Amino acid sequence: MEKRLGFIGIILENRKASAEIVNKTLSEFGDSIIARTGIPYQKKNCCVITLVVDMTTDELGVLTGRLGMIKGVTVKSALSKGK
């Protein structure tokens, strides 16, 4: 299966409660993550993470599925249409 360029948007509703497991999960997919930006929003005690990835649809599904099962985490993603 061909890898494609894409993005993942992650919102941690309570960053102190979920940041450790989110970071551990992301590190397992580190070879496919091209760029990562994390922006804490202290006013609402949350954090927004954006990722640029180079993944197959299966890899993206595994990663977003695992992240989506974490309590207080919302995930949205998209991949390019390919060549």
Secondary structure, 3 states (H helix, E strand, C coil): CCCEEEEEEEEECCHHHHHHHHHHHHHHCHHHEEEEEEEEEHHHCEEEEEEEEEECHHHHHHHHHHHHCCCCEEEEEEECCCC
